[in-house]
Amino acid sequence: MEDKQAMENILLTAKGVCDLYMHGTLEASDSRVHQAFDKALNESLCMQDEIYQKMTAKGWYPTEQVEQQKIDKVKQKFSSSMQ
């Protein structure tokens, strides 16, 4: 397996773990359980960010710059729907 593919698999797994911990945090009825999930979520988010940064540095996670006009259009759409 190539390094890029391995990193993509690790990133997808990390994102899935973050999703599970987020739901555990949201649904926990006990404060200790909530804190445990919240701590695990934050640690997993940091790990996911490190993986993303390494992939970006190697050019394995290309991103695209969005035009400011498109950003402003989305902001306007959501700000008007919240009023």
C-alpha positions as CSV (number, residue, x, y, z in Angstrom):
1,M,0.0,0.0,0.0
2,E,1.3,3.4,-0.9
3,D,2.0,6.0,1.9
4,K,-0.6,8.4,0.5
5,Q,-3.3,5.7,0.5
6,A,-2.3,4.6,4.0
7,M,-2.5,8.2,5.3
8,E,-5.9,8.7,3.6
9,N,-7.2,5.5,5.4
10,I,-5.8,6.8,8.7
11,L,-7.4,10.2,8.2
12,L,-10.8,8.6,7.4
13,T,-10.6,6.5,10.5
14,A,-9.7,9.5,12.6
15,K,-12.6,11.4,11.2
16,G,-14.9,8.5,12.0
17,V,-13.6,8.3,15.6
18,C,-14.2,12.0,16.0
19,D,-17.7,11.6,14.8
20,L,-18.3,8.8,17.4
21,Y,-16.8,10.8,20.2
22,M,-18.8,13.8,19.3
23,H,-22.1,11.9,19.5
24,G,-21.0,10.3,22.7
25,T,-20.3,13.8,24.1
26,L,-23.7,15.1,23.0
27,E,-25.6,12.1,24.3
28,A,-23.9,11.5,27.6
29,S,-26.3,11.9,30.5
30,D,-23.6,11.6,33.2
31,S,-21.1,14.5,33.6
32,R,-18.2,12.1,34.0
33,V,-19.1,10.2,30.9
34,H,-19.5,13.5,29.1
35,Q,-16.1,14.7,30.2
36,A,-14.5,11.4,29.2
37,F,-16.0,11.6,25.7
38,D,-15.2,15.3,25.4
39,K,-11.5,14.7,26.3
40,A,-11.3,11.8,23.8
41,L,-12.9,14.0,21.2
42,N,-10.4,16.8,21.7
43,E,-7.5,14.5,21.6
44,S,-8.9,12.8,18.4
45,L,-9.4,16.2,16.7
46,C,-5.8,17.1,17.5
47,M,-4.6,13.8,16.0
48,Q,-6.8,14.3,12.9
49,D,-5.4,17.8,12.4
50,E,-1.8,16.5,12.6
51,I,-2.6,13.9,10.0
52,Y,-4.2,16.5,7.8
53,Q,-1.2,18.9,8.2
54,K,1.2,16.1,7.2
55,M,-0.9,15.2,4.2
56,T,-1.1,18.9,3.1
57,A,2.6,19.3,3.5
58,K,3.2,16.4,1.1
59,G,0.6,17.7,-1.4
60,W,-1.7,14.7,-0.7
61,Y,-4.7,16.8,0.4
62,P,-5.2,19.6,-2.1
63,T,-7.5,22.4,-1.3
64,E,-9.0,25.1,-3.4
65,Q,-9.3,28.8,-2.7
66,V,-12.9,30.1,-2.8
67,E,-13.6,33.4,-4.3
68,Q,-14.6,36.1,-1.7
69,Q,-17.8,36.7,-3.7
70,K,-19.0,33.1,-3.1
71,I,-18.2,33.4,0.6
72,D,-20.2,36.6,0.9
73,K,-23.1,35.0,-0.9
74,V,-23.2,32.1,1.5
75,K,-22.9,34.4,4.5
76,Q,-25.8,36.5,3.2
77,K,-27.9,33.5,2.6
78,F,-27.5,32.1,6.1
79,S,-27.7,35.4,7.9
80,S,-31.0,36.3,6.2
81,S,-32.4,32.8,7.1
82,M,-31.6,33.3,10.8
83,Q,-33.5,36.6,11.1
